[in-house]
Amino acid sequence: MDVRIYYEDTDAGGVVYYANFLRYFERARTEYLRERELDVATYAKAGILFVVAHVEIDYRMPARYNDVLDIETTIPDFSGTSLTFSHLVRLRGTDRVIASGSARLVCVNGAGKPRRLPEEIAQLVVKRA
């Protein structure tokens, strides 16, 4: 997924504000699932939610206004109730790594209690393993 950096994404130093990478990762996860015909909003309407339980980010170099970032997303790990998404952010058209990180999402019911992943998501993960 590509993300263009706008002025609103930057801090007083002219680089991407660090917390914005969490937003970019969220978009990348949503697009990853959407490209596989899995819609998070449809699950939410059915009372199946995905909550972030853990997140890590390593910042390697700054991204600046008007840069275009390429975010590569994979699922390197999973369990019966959770998925770990890995994100690698590069400056588009280069091998320059801007940041890397991961987020573990737990599947929960409407009351916030962990539940098993929906079968179609579990199958997606098994197919890619």
Secondary structure per residue as TSV (DSSP state, phi and psi in degrees):
chain	resnum	aa	ss	phi	psi
A	1	M	-	360.0	137.4
A	2	D	E	-98.5	143.2
A	3	V	E	-132.6	122.6
A	4	R	E	-87.6	138.9
A	5	I	-	-88.3	122.4
A	6	Y	-	-103.0	164.8
A	7	Y	G	-53.2	-40.3
A	8	E	G	-63.6	-18.3
A	9	D	G	-82.0	-12.2
A	10	T	B	-100.0	160.4
A	11	D	-	-99.4	-171.5
A	12	A	T	-62.7	-21.6
A	13	G	T	-87.4	-1.2
A	14	G	S	83.4	11.1
A	15	V	B	-113.4	163.0
A	16	V	B	-59.8	127.6
A	17	Y	-	-61.7	131.0
A	18	Y	T	-53.5	-40.7
A	19	A	T	-68.3	-19.3
A	20	N	H	-64.3	-23.3
A	21	F	H	-62.9	-30.1
A	22	L	H	-63.2	-39.4
A	23	R	H	-65.0	-43.2
A	24	Y	H	-63.7	-40.2
A	25	F	H	-63.6	-40.9
A	26	E	H	-60.7	-46.2
A	27	R	H	-60.8	-43.1
A	28	A	H	-63.8	-39.6
A	29	R	H	-64.5	-43.8
A	30	T	H	-61.9	-44.0
A	31	E	H	-67.1	-37.6
A	32	Y	H	-56.2	-47.8
A	33	L	H	-70.0	-41.9
A	34	R	H	-60.2	-41.4
A	35	E	T	-61.7	-19.8
A	36	R	T	-105.0	18.6
A	37	E	T	61.6	35.6
A	38	L	-	-117.9	118.8
A	39	D	-	-108.1	116.9
A	40	V	H	-58.9	-38.6
A	41	A	H	-63.7	-36.5
A	42	T	H	-63.9	-42.2
A	43	Y	H	-63.8	-42.0
A	44	A	H	-60.4	-41.0
A	45	K	H	-62.3	-28.2
A	46	A	T	-89.6	5.7
A	47	G	T	80.5	18.9
A	48	I	-	-109.7	113.3
A	49	L	E	-118.7	158.6
A	50	F	E	-123.7	118.4
A	51	V	E	-114.1	143.4
A	52	V	E	-75.8	122.5
A	53	A	E	-102.3	-25.9
A	54	H	E	-157.5	140.8
A	55	V	E	-142.5	143.7
A	56	E	E	-136.7	142.8
A	57	I	E	-139.5	134.5
A	58	D	E	-114.1	122.6
A	59	Y	E	-95.0	126.4
A	60	R	-	-104.7	-40.1
A	61	M	S	-157.6	158.3
A	62	P	-	-74.9	149.0
A	63	A	-	-108.2	145.2
A	64	R	B	-126.3	168.7
A	65	Y	T	-46.1	132.3
A	66	N	T	77.2	-3.6
A	67	D	-	-63.1	153.2
A	68	V	E	-116.2	124.2
A	69	L	E	-103.4	140.9
A	70	D	E	-105.7	122.9
A	71	I	E	-110.6	115.9
A	72	E	E	-95.8	128.3
A	73	T	E	-122.4	134.0
A	74	T	E	-138.0	169.1
A	75	I	E	-117.9	94.6
A	76	P	E	-83.5	-14.6
A	77	D	E	-150.9	149.3
A	78	F	E	-158.7	163.4
A	79	S	-	-137.5	-171.5
A	80	G	S	-65.8	-23.4
A	81	T	S	-123.0	-2.1
A	82	S	E	-142.2	159.9
A	83	L	E	-129.4	140.2
A	84	T	E	-111.0	120.8
A	85	F	E	-98.2	135.4
A	86	S	E	-109.8	139.0
A	87	H	E	-128.1	132.4
A	88	L	E	-122.8	120.8
A	89	V	E	-108.4	120.2
A	90	R	E	-121.3	154.5
A	91	L	E	-70.5	123.7
A	92	R	T	-54.6	136.0
A	93	G	T	82.8	4.6
A	94	T	S	-135.0	174.1
A	95	D	-	-97.7	6.5
A	96	R	-	-70.4	117.3
A	97	V	E	-85.5	122.1
A	98	I	E	-86.7	-45.7
A	99	A	E	-159.3	160.6
A	100	S	E	-142.5	155.6
A	101	G	E	-174.0	180.0
A	102	S	E	-148.5	159.0
A	103	A	E	-142.8	129.5
A	104	R	E	-99.7	122.6
A	105	L	E	-109.8	134.4
A	106	V	E	-105.2	135.4
A	107	C	E	-81.9	127.9
A	108	V	E	-131.4	159.9
A	109	N	-	-86.3	-178.2
A	110	G	T	-60.8	-21.2
A	111	A	T	-91.1	1.1
A	112	G	S	85.5	10.6
A	113	K	-	-91.1	137.1
A	114	P	B	-55.5	143.0
A	115	R	-	-141.8	164.6
A	116	R	-	-66.5	149.1
A	117	L	-	-61.5	144.0
A	118	P	-	-56.9	145.9
A	119	E	H	-55.4	-40.7
A	120	E	H	-67.0	-31.0
A	121	I	H	-74.9	-41.8
A	122	A	H	-60.1	-40.5
A	123	Q	H	-65.9	-38.7
A	124	L	H	-57.7	-46.6
A	125	V	H	-67.9	-41.3
A	126	V	H	-64.5	-41.4
A	127	K	H	-60.8	-37.7
A	128	R	H	-81.4	-17.7
A	129	A	-	-74.1	360.0
